[in-house]
Amino acid sequence: MRNRRARRRRLIGLAAAAAAVLGTKALVRGAAGPDTLGAAINRYEIDSRLVKRPQAQTAVVPDGAGGRDRRPLLVFLHGRGNDQDANLDEEMFAALDTLGG
C-alpha cells in the first residue's frame, strides 16, 4: 500500500512538473468551448508505467500567469467516469477568475 501511494504521489508530481514546463499559453483546438476568461488550456500526455500507457492531462494556466510566476498549484481531480476535460466549463473558469492575482 505504501508503494502505491508513493507511485501516485510521483505521478501527480510529474503531472505538475509537466504543467509548469508547459506553462505557456496554448489555443484550444476544435469546436468553440466555454469562455475561459483569458485562461489558457494546455493538453499533454505523460507516460505512465503504472497503467502501461500514456495518460492524457490538461493544465489550465490562469490569465496573467506565465513565465516563472511562483503561484500555488491547484490539482483538480475529475473523479471516476469522467475525463481530464470534464470540468472545463464556464463555472470552473469563473471561479478561477474570481481568485484574481
C-alpha positions, 0 to 999 in steps of 0.5 A: 500500500505504501508503494502505491501511494508513493507511485501516485504521489510521483505521478501527480508530481510529474503531472505538475512538473509537466504543467509548469514546463508547459506553462505557456499559453496554448489555443484550444483546438476544435469546436468553440468551448466555454469562455475561459476568461483569458485562461489558457488550456494546455493538453499533454500526455505523460507516460505512465508505467503504472497503467502501461500507457500514456495518460492524457492531462490538461493544465489550465494556466490562469490569465496573467500567469506565465513565465516563472510566476511562483503561484500555488498549484491547484490539482483538480481531480475529475473523479471516476467516469469522467475525463481530464476535460470534464470540468472545463466549463464556464463555472470552473473558469469563473471561479478561477477568475474570481481568485484574481492575482 
